[in-house]
């Protein structure tokens, strides 16, 4: 992409496992001294494959997601689950990270991942917005009004980053 576009024209994003991949991509690009994208959009991101966040327990019965540890270990391929390219939440954000839009729901298994990522980014001086949908499980409410609101907010966030704000 960097051959065809300037980094300020690129926004990376994803939902769930895609949010993990997007955040890990940014960390890896930064570590390899590549230009960072204009922003990141992370929707219900799986950022901590160790499952250490509180919502992994409190929302286990409220969210259809669950039983992920075997898949997480398979994905990690024998690597430490706390490695930032496996679990981006454990990255060093003091070295920089693009402005980030994070969304989750109060019944999302990954609520803790998202809230903790917002705090890690903010505490390191990076711009991060957190959007939480009431009663939403992992990946949202299936097209309900709050999903539409989040989509509009994410689009506004992206448009502002492409405009350089």
N, C-alpha and C positions, 0 to 999 in steps of 0.2 A: 504494500500500500504506500509505503514511503517513497517508492519510485514514481508513483502516479499522483500523489497528493502531498500537500504540506501537512505537518502534524496538526496545525490549528484547524484543519479541515476534517480531522478524524475524531470520532467519538466511538469508544468501545463500550460494549454492554452485553448483558445477558441475564437470564433468569435462572434461578436454582443452580444447577451445576454449571450452566453457562455464565452465571455471575462469578463463580469460582474461577473459571477459565479467564474471564475478562480481567479480574483483579490480579490474577497470577501473571497474565500477559503484561500488564502495566509494570508490575514489580520487576519482571525479567527484562523488559525493555529498558527500564531505568537502570538496572544493574549492569546492562550492557552498553550504557551511555547512548542509547537511541533517543531521539526526540519523543517526548511524551505526547499522547493524544490531548485534544482540547478538553476532554471530559471523559468520565466513566458513568454509566448508568447500570446499577446493580439492583435487580428485582428479586426479592426473596432469595438472596444469595447464600449458598452453602460455603461459608468462608472458614469454618472450623470443623475439619473432619474428625477431630477428637471427640466431638459431641459433648464438650464441657460446659456449654451454655445452659443456663437455668431452663430455658424454654424447651430444651430437649427432654426434660422430665415433666414440666408443668403442662406442656401442650401435647404430650405424647398421646393422650386419649382424645384430644380435640381435633387433631390433624391426621389426615390419612397417610401422611409420610411417616416413616418409621422403619426400624430394623435395617438401618443403613450401614452399620459398622462393617459387615462383611464386604459390602460393595466399596466402602471407603478404603479398606485394607487392600482389596484387589486393585483399586485405582492407584494407590500409593506404591504398589509393586515392591514392597519391602523397605521403602524409604520412611523416614520418621514422619508421622502424621503432623508434626508441628513445623515441618519445613515450610517456609513462606510460599513456595511454588505449589505446595500441596494444600496448605491451609493459609491463604493469604492474610487472615486476621493476625497471624504471628509475624508479619513483615515489619520492617523498620520504616516507618512513615516520616521520620525526621529528614530523610533524604529527598522528600518530595513525592507528591502524588497529585494527579490532576483533580480539578473540582469534580465532586462525586455526588450523584443522586442515588439515594438508597430508599427502597420501599419494602414494606413487609406488612403483615397483619397481626392483630393481637392474638390470633389462634395459630399462627404460623410456627411450625417446629423450629424454623430458623430465625425467629424474632430476636433471640439473644445475639446471634451472629451479626445481625444487621445493626442492632443498637450498639453493640460493642465496637463494631467497625466504625460507626459514626464517631464514637468517643475517641477511638485511637487516632483517626484522621484529624479530628478537631484538636485534640491535645497536642498533636505534632504541628499544628499551624496550617493545616490544609482545609480548604473549603469543602464542607460536606453537608448535604441536606438530608434529613430523615423524614420520610412520609409513612405514616402508619394508618392502616385501614382497620376500622372497628369490626371485630368479629370475623375478620378474613383469615382463612387457613392459608397454607402454602399455595403460592401462585394466584391468590386472589379469590374473588367471588364469582368467577365465571361470567364476566361481562356485565356485572351489576353497575349501578351508578358510581360507586366509589372507584371501581376499576377504571371507568371512563374518566373520572376526575384525576386519578393518578396518571393516566395516559396523557391527559392535557398538560398536567404539571411537568411530566417528563419531557414532553415536546417543547414546552416553554423553556425548560432548563437547557435542552439541547440547542434551541434557537439562540438563546442568550450566549452560549459558549461559542457557537459558530460566528456570532456577531462580535466576539471579543470582549464580552462583558463578564 
